[in-house]
Amino acid sequence: MCYTQNRFNALLSACVLSLIATAGWSQSLTWLGTLPGGNRSEAWGVSADGSVVVGWDQNAAGEGRAFRWTASGGMQNLGTLGGKRSFAFGVSADGAVVVGYATNAAGQNRAFRWTAAGGMQDLGTLGGNESLAWGVSADGSVVVGWAYNAAWQNRAFRWTASGGMQDLGTLGGTWSEALGVSADGAVVVGRAQNAAWQERPFRWTASGGMQDLGTLGGGTNMAWGVSADGAVVVGGADNAAGDWRAFRWTASGGMQDLGTLGGRFSRAFDVSADGAVVVGWADNAAGQSRAFRWTASGGMEDLNITYASLLTYGSGLLVARAISPDGRYIVGLGYNAATRRLEAFLLDTGPRCTAHNGDVDANGCVNDADLLAVLFAFGSTGSTLGREDTNCDGTVDDVDLLQVLFNFGSGC
């Protein structure tokens, strides 16, 4: 191609704008610190856009405090229900609703639902004196967890403002616990005892009741997370050797062992909205705890290796507890060498790859700027490439270049 000087300058300007836009996608790791007087913190939930993180902080007296973190406001203490402790485990998609449990004035644990306007609301029990909340729907209207009934049996519950706390039953045994809920609140997952007193992961719906998801050959099993539509369930299960393994379950494929990072143990805690990305914890060959991310194409990857450039010497990501619906933001527990303490982290991995027609800068027009962006990234490989990888195969190559050329001028 031959260009005049003006044409070249225009191309250069477009390219610079494209690179600036791409720079906005840069990856980052944020250590969230602690509340005043705290000595460790752990993140358990993240909003859809990564702007709100929830979890708990431990103060000098060893008492937990539920927190809600934002970049502008830092870590906010959500208080208690009159007692000494509180822990936050879930947050709505917009970050406005937080759930967990806190002690009341009598020292009893109670499930709570927190909002800025209403503060911490005690969700009650199923007839006993204690309850814990673990998950919340995307809009914050459905809360799940477990509570004691009048017979002192812990039972999985599903709470709504209109219906209160609903006992979800068991798999034939005496107890159950709900640990996760789908985006619309219709599918609940967790663990329950069956008639043989064995622990089994379950998937509950109003129409089908509580479904046993099976095992990996062992006896201890639990489901922690579920995709937005309720079709993919993740958790941890014993294999025949008694080793904990992270699993991903679907109705068609059953329970899939996701493996480890070279050690014996792993556990999955959460999954992206589309069910494609799983996060959790695994040990490596040296027996060290490592936060992991799993995909069908990439398998289980150690986040400490993938994002080594974001970690200072001595720091590490130990457990990944939650992932945003789009798979971009991951939160959990790590070791911050700068503060010499266990600390909550927020990892921004950049936008996930979505195949497209060659409009790299997503401005609706496939033009010179998109072509130059692919040329400058040509030959790059990895699981965290931007939109230059038009077909999401992990490599910016001829296929991506041809995608831009074949659609050149589209939308302009």
C-alpha positions, 0 to 999 in steps of 0.5 A: 500500500502507498500512502501520502504523508497526511495519510500516514499521519492519520494512520499513526494517530489512529494507531496511537488511539488504538494503543491507548484504548488497549492500555486501558485493558492493562492487567493489575493486582491490588492488595486491599489492606485491612481495616484499622487495627486488622492483621489479615483480610480475605476477599470472598466476593466481587461485583460484576465490574470489579469495583466492589469487593467483600470479605472479612478482616481479622482484628487484633483480638482475632474477631472477624469483621465483614468489609465492603471495599471500593477503590475510592472509599477503601475498606468499609467495616459493615459492623455486626448484629450486636455481637463481636464478629461478622463475615461477608461471603457474597455480593450482588452484581451491582455491589449494593447488597452484601450477605454473610453472617454476624453475631447478635448480642446473645453471641448467636450467628445470624445470616445477614443481608446488608445495604447502605440504606438499610444496614445489616438485616438479620434474616432469621432462622428455620426455628433454631438459633443460628444461621449463615448466608453464603450466596446472593443472586445477581439482583440481591433479592435471593439469599442462600445459606444454612440455618438450624431448624427446631430440631437443631439440624442445619438445613439449606435455605433460600430466602426472599423478602416476600417468602422469608427463609425456605427449608430446601430439605436434604438428600435423605439424611438430616442436614444440608447447606446451601453455598451458591446460587445462580444469577436469577436465584432459581438454582441453588447448590451446596452439600447435603447428607444422603440416607447412608449418611454420606456427604454429597454435592447437590443442585436444587430447583423448585421444580426438581428439588434436590439433585445428587450430583455424584462423586469422584469416587470418594466420600466427601463432596460439596458444590460451591459455585454455579454458572449464571443459568445454573447449568454448570456447577463447581466444587470439591470432591474426594477421589478414590484415593481420598485426595480432594479434587476440584470438579466441574459438573454439567448434566451431559458430562457429569462430574469432571476432575479438574486435576491439580497443579502437580500436587494432590489437592484442589478445590473449586470455589466459583465459576464465570457466568458462562461456566467456562472459567473456574477458579479455586485453590490447588497445591503444587508439587512442592505442596504450596497453596496456589490460586488457580484458574481453569479453562477447557482450552488451557487446563489448570493454570497457576495464577502466580505464574501467569501474572508473575509480573504483577507480584513483588518478590515474596508475594503470592496468590494462595486462594481464588475465592470468586470471579466476576461474571465475565471472568475478568476479575478474581479475588481471594487470599494472598500473601503481601510481602510488602506488609508481611501479612495474609491479605485480600487481593483483587486481580484484574486479568483484562477483558476475556477474549470474544471472537469478532469480525476484526473490529479490534478497537470496538468502534464499529468500523473495521479500518486501518487502526484495526489492521495496524493493531493486529500487525503490531501484536503479530506473533503474540501468544498467550491466554490473556491477549486482547482483541487483536486475537480475533478468533481467540485461539491464543495467537495473533497470526495470519488468521487474525490479519485475514479477518481484518482484511476480509471485513475491511471497511465494514461498519465505516 
